[in-house]
Amino acid sequence: MATQGDIKVPRSTPSCMRSPDHHLRRRDVLALVAAGITVAGHAPTAARAAPARIRTTARIVIVGAGAAGLASAARLRAALEGARITLIDGRKEHWYQPGFTLVAAGIKPVDYPISRTTDHVPRGITFIEEHAAEIDPDARQVITASGRGIPYDYLVVASGMALDYDAIAGMDVGRIGSNGLGSIYHSPAAAMATWQAMSRFVDRGGVGVFLRPDTEMKCAGAPLKYTFIVEDYLTRRGTRSRSEVIYNANNQTLFSVPIVSEKVRMLFAQRGVQVQHGRRLRAIDLDRRIATFDTPAGSIELGYDFINVIPPMKAPEIVRNSPLPWQTGDWAAEGWMEVDRATLRHLRYANVFGVGDIAGVPKGKTAASVKWQVPVATAHLLADITGKPSNARYDGYTSCPLITRLGQAMLVEFDYHNNLTPSFPGVIAPLEELWVSWVMKTMALKPTYISMLRGKA
């Protein structure tokens, strides 16, 4: 057995992958990894000659140098000649956020998700290394933190989202990793601190409390993944019999796609994970280790030995304090951008696009969604420049390599209508716990993510 931390990887082919007609063999999986094929894409097509670049003097500003901003910059830089493209972001580090769960599971080191933002900025792009402070879509300019005005003809907002830890009374992010407090979303350092706190917990056993916020959130499968991971560690270390694992759902489902929600419910039931519905974390007493949840019947207190706090999430202030958010509807309260769900174009400002987490659309707050959103949004921006319409459409594609135990995952892909949209039909069954899906999550996803940042995936 090859060992990775507490994970034992069998050298022989798992039984679920032995049939070459229906499942990938081990050498096929390694070939997929080498090719950089992931849940966010399909097999590579034959190389094609690059199309002629479009000549223009358009001024394009991109707010945010996360996954969506960098991918947009790369695609626009490759497609345009003469355009003045400006990328604005004050973050020195770029974080590969799908890796946070792996760090918090003890599978990857703390520096695994970290690189320098400047390493990914395409040549020919003007990179302003300060935060954007204001967006004025009427004046067509972005104001930086130093007060510098950057005018634009086209604007791409890729500002991500804000973690609202302050909405939880008593929460202190400085204490993540101590006294049973975990929170994988905060940062790579916090993910590592969460792993250390979780590892201490599973050595002893006790009450583990898990939850998701009652807001839109990035990677809505992450709370479920971490619940599965911790339950598996308890089993592996022999403390499961003296432990409780409690998952607190914010509503009456476990996942937005009904068939996936039912599958998770069944797996939780098989593994003795208690599920409580309609619970929203309101407060936490970090010294007494008590979490207070709002429920339809009133507030309840729940003691814990370990808790994974996932905060409410909302649009960052630069968008919330601008004219860009939805004015009414499901995405107004949290400030998400008012964009057309198919084109990612703003509904009131036609020269503005919103991509990535900030987009106020029914699905899509994952890196896999960025991979499909950015080509659509940039296609429509380029169509405006050339005067030729584009028929590019984003159908809500998103994916979640849903880890269900160490060494296995389900490859869940779906669209706006909750249809399962597998990238490898007949090869990887979306609701089966497979080693190949685990490999994609832990090995193949990051190389394709880097390719996406470069506009090549």
Number of C-alpha atoms within 10 A of each C-alpha: 9 9 9 12 10 13 16 12 14 12 9 9 13 14 9 15 19 14 10 10 10 14 19 21 18 17 10 13 20 17 12 18 19 12 14 24 22 26 23 25 18 13 12 10 6 5 6 6 5 8 8 10 13 16 13 13 14 16 16 23 26 28 27 21 30 25 30 29 28 25 31 30 30 21 20 25 20 20 18 19 16 14 18 18 22 20 24 24 21 16 16 13 15 17 20 19 23 23 25 26 25 23 24 29 26 20 18 18 17 20 14 17 20 15 14 12 18 14 9 19 20 21 11 16 16 14 18 15 16 15 18 25 16 18 23 17 19 8 9 18 19 24 18 21 14 10 11 12 16 18 18 22 14 23 26 28 26 27 29 25 23 17 17 14 17 13 14 19 14 15 19 14 15 8 15 24 21 16 17 23 23 28 24 28 22 18 16 24 18 23 27 27 23 30 24 18 23 28 21 15 23 25 15 15 23 19 18 24 21 23 25 26 21 16 15 22 23 22 19 19 20 22 24 21 20 23 23 22 20 24 26 18 22 24 16 15 14 15 18 22 10 11 19 20 25 22 22 21 23 21 16 10 17 24 18 12 18 13 14 21 14 14 15 20 18 13 14 21 12 9 15 14 19 14 17 15 16 16 25 23 27 19 18 21 15 18 10 11 16 17 22 19 19 16 17 9 8 8 14 14 14 14 16 21 23 27 26 23 27 23 25 21 19 23 27 18 14 20 23 18 15 14 18 24 23 21 14 10 7 14 21 16 15 20 27 27 30 26 25 17 22 17 26 27 25 22 17 14 17 13 19 25 27 33 32 29 31 27 31 28 23 14 26 31 25 23 26 26 23 27 27 23 31 30 21 22 25 24 21 23 25 18 14 15 17 12 10 10 13 15 11 15 17 20 18 21 24 26 27 23 26 25 27 25 22 21 20 19 25 24 27 23 23 21 19 18 12 16 13 19 15 20 21 15 10 12 14 20 18 24 17 16 20 24 25 27 27 22 20 22 24 18 16 22 23 21 16 23 24 17 14 25 25 20 21 14 20
